[in-house]
Amino acid sequence: MSLSTQLIIGFLSIVVAIMLVVIITTNVAKKPYSISRSRSIEIAKNKANLESASVFDIVNTDQTVYSVRGKSKDKKDIAVLISQPSDSGKKEPEVRVVDLTEGVAPDSLPAAKSANYIRLGLYKNGEVWEVRDSSDNYKLYDFKTGEELL
């Protein structure tokens, strides 16, 4: 083989190796999120009569909460908030079902226009909307009243 052919084969081998490393690393990095998402949706369907899930979020305030929003079997807009129990001896997660019509719509919050995302979570054991903007600033609003908490 000529030197130019060897260089091309070597270069292509390095490119393929780099691509494989990137693909494998990405898949490994996404696995915990995928597992959390599928388990949370399964819990929401089994414990909260969720029929279809449209949004999954992980919300970190004073605790980590897995939030699943969607339609219940009776076609209501609901959210299912799944958190670790405060009693560390319990193995079952705490599940809270929230009827989304009983609170403030996320689009009506003051910071909604500049928001990158709005997530439903828990803060001090109450439901809150977490609003984060493009500068990575966030505010918490009470779910029922829309009052700013943080």
FENGIRA-V699667 format. One record per pair of residues at least 6 apart in sequence whose C-alpha atoms are under 7 Angstrom apart, sorted by the first residue. I is the first residue (numbers start at 1). J is the second residue. D is the distance in Angstrom with one decimal. If there is no record, write none. Layout:
<<I | J | D> <I | J | D>>
This chain:
<<37 | 56 | 6.6> <40 | 66 | 6.7> <41 | 53 | 6.9> <41 | 68 | 6.6> <44 | 50 | 5.7> <44 | 80 | 6.1> <45 | 51 | 6.3> <48 | 97 | 6.5> <49 | 72 | 5.7> <49 | 73 | 5.9> <50 | 70 | 6.9> <50 | 71 | 6.0> <50 | 72 | 4.3> <50 | 73 | 6.0> <51 | 71 | 5.8> <51 | 72 | 5.0> <51 | 73 | 5.1> <52 | 70 | 5.6> <52 | 71 | 5.5> <53 | 68 | 6.5> <53 | 69 | 5.8> <53 | 70 | 4.3> <53 | 71 | 6.7> <54 | 69 | 5.8> <54 | 70 | 4.9> <55 | 68 | 5.7> <55 | 69 | 5.0> <55 | 70 | 6.6> <56 | 67 | 5.7> <56 | 68 | 4.6> <56 | 69 | 6.5> <57 | 66 | 5.9> <57 | 67 | 5.1> <57 | 68 | 6.6> <57 | 119 | 6.7> <58 | 64 | 7.0> <58 | 65 | 5.8> <58 | 66 | 4.7> <58 | 67 | 6.1> <59 | 65 | 5.2> <59 | 66 | 6.4> <59 | 119 | 6.9> <59 | 121 | 5.7> <61 | 123 | 6.0> <62 | 123 | 5.9> <62 | 124 | 6.9> <64 | 83 | 6.5> <65 | 81 | 6.3> <65 | 82 | 5.6> <65 | 83 | 4.8> <65 | 121 | 6.1> <65 | 122 | 6.8> <66 | 81 | 5.8> <66 | 82 | 5.0> <66 | 83 | 6.4> <67 | 79 | 6.7> <67 | 80 | 5.8> <67 | 81 | 4.7> <67 | 82 | 6.3> <67 | 120 | 6.5> <67 | 121 | 6.5> <68 | 79 | 5.5> <68 | 80 | 5.1> <68 | 81 | 6.6> <69 | 78 | 5.8> <69 | 79 | 4.2> <69 | 80 | 6.3> <70 | 77 | 5.8> <70 | 78 | 5.7> <70 | 79 | 6.4> <71 | 77 | 4.8> <71 | 78 | 5.9> <72 | 78 | 6.4> <77 | 99 | 6.4> <77 | 100 | 5.7> <78 | 97 | 6.8> <78 | 98 | 5.5> <78 | 99 | 4.6> <78 | 100 | 5.2> <79 | 97 | 5.9> <79 | 98 | 5.1> <79 | 99 | 6.6> <79 | 100 | 6.6> <80 | 95 | 6.7> <80 | 96 | 5.7> <80 | 97 | 4.6> <80 | 98 | 6.2> <81 | 95 | 5.8> <81 | 96 | 5.1> <81 | 97 | 6.4> <81 | 121 | 6.8> <82 | 93 | 6.4> <82 | 94 | 5.7> <82 | 95 | 4.7> <82 | 96 | 6.5> <83 | 93 | 5.7> <83 | 94 | 5.2> <83 | 95 | 6.7> <84 | 93 | 4.9> <84 | 94 | 6.0> <85 | 93 | 5.6> <85 | 94 | 5.4> <102 | 144 | 6.7> <103 | 143 | 5.3> <103 | 144 | 4.1> <103 | 145 | 6.9> <104 | 143 | 5.8> <104 | 144 | 5.6> <104 | 145 | 6.4> <104 | 146 | 5.8> <106 | 112 | 6.9> <106 | 118 | 6.8> <109 | 146 | 6.5> <111 | 131 | 6.9> <114 | 133 | 5.9> <115 | 131 | 6.1> <115 | 132 | 5.5> <115 | 133 | 4.3> <115 | 134 | 6.9> <116 | 132 | 5.8> <116 | 133 | 4.9> <116 | 134 | 5.7> <117 | 131 | 6.1> <117 | 132 | 5.7> <118 | 129 | 6.4> <118 | 130 | 5.5> <118 | 131 | 4.6> <118 | 132 | 6.6> <119 | 129 | 5.5> <119 | 130 | 5.1> <119 | 131 | 6.6> <120 | 128 | 5.8> <120 | 129 | 4.6> <120 | 130 | 6.2> <121 | 127 | 5.8> <121 | 128 | 5.4> <121 | 129 | 6.3> <121 | 130 | 7.0> <122 | 128 | 5.6> <127 | 142 | 6.5> <127 | 143 | 5.4> <128 | 140 | 6.2> <128 | 141 | 5.4> <128 | 142 | 4.6> <128 | 143 | 4.6> <129 | 140 | 5.6> <129 | 141 | 5.1> <129 | 142 | 6.4> <129 | 143 | 5.9> <130 | 138 | 6.7> <130 | 139 | 5.9> <130 | 140 | 4.7> <130 | 141 | 6.6> <131 | 138 | 5.4> <131 | 139 | 5.3> <131 | 140 | 6.3> <132 | 138 | 4.2> <132 | 139 | 6.6> <139 | 150 | 5.2> <140 | 148 | 5.9> <140 | 149 | 5.3> <140 | 150 | 5.0> <141 | 147 | 5.3> <141 | 148 | 4.4> <141 | 149 | 5.4> <142 | 148 | 6.4> <142 | 149 | 6.6>>
